[in-house]
Amino acid sequence: MNLIDYIGSCNRHDLQNFIPFMVDGQRVGQVRPAFADRLLEWDRVFQRENDALHLLTPPAATLEQRSLPLRQVLETLVERSLLRHLHGEQYPVTPGGPGDGLLLIDRAAAPWFGIRAFGQHMNGYVRAPEGLLMWVARRSSDRVHFPGKLDNIVAGGLPYGIPLARNLAKECWEEAGIPAALAGNARPVGAVTYVVETEKGLKPDTLYCYDLELPADFRPRCTDGEVESFQLWPVEQVQAVMQEGEAFKLNCNLVIIDFLLRHGYLGPEEKDYLSLVSGLHAPLP
């Protein structure tokens, strides 16, 4: 499998399958027309106008008060088994960055509305005489999403109201037992974006990427049950596994491709080099 194929898989969508989702006159997402029609049952919360779905937010309210009508609709959809569950983490509904929230939405419901979501993914690596080694996590078999797939050493969503550094430290401890003092050495190295259509809806995601050089004697351990094992591989082996087939959770491939480019494992002589560089930064709708 060519690495460029992963970028294609993460950006497979057709915007003609969606209509805009609007809040306060700003487009903050995309919804399928059939889902929008279901939501019109709550005519005091949603309105369809000019081929767009509008959320009718309470005037002059706090963020929590503005979010309450939507949350109540989502809870009813779960009761009716139209949505599987709610996650409990709140994401900002935003036309821009994660700090520009117009209201809040449960993480599990964000794709149904095509809301921009933000996450943090970290490459954990070790310097060895033979070159760089990368820690690879294997997701637990009981995960709802991508069970048993390979993963970055640390990866998680960015909930509303939690600073980036604090959230990364939390994820480092929960997923790999990395103490805060060591996690504080993680370097922000950029971001990747992608837009993929799923059975739920549209996922326009931004992943903030980090590198953390770990001591040779460090051994990660999962503290929250999301990871069942860790392996330390030469970076060349990580790349080979990616090229053999879809062993990694889909979006983790993009984070690793970014690492390979930045550390010189993929150079300008590569056939798809320029497409890889630009493909990691897909424009968000």
Buried (B, 14 or more C-beta within 10 A) or exposed (E): EEBBBBBEBBBEBEEEBBBBBBBEEBEBBBBBEEBBEBBEEBEEBBBBEEEBBBBEBEEEEEBEEBBBBBBEBBEEBBEEEEBEEBBEBBBBBBBEEBEEBBBBBBBBBBBBBBBBBBBBBBBBBBEEEEEBBBBBBBBBEEBEEBEEBBBBBBBBBBBBEBEBBEBBBBBBBBBBBBEEEBBEEBEBBEBBBBBBBEEBBBBBBBBBBBBBBBEEEBEBEBEEEBBBEBBBBBBBBBBEBBEEEBBBBBBBBBBBBBBBBBBEBBEEEBEBBEBBBEBBBBEEB
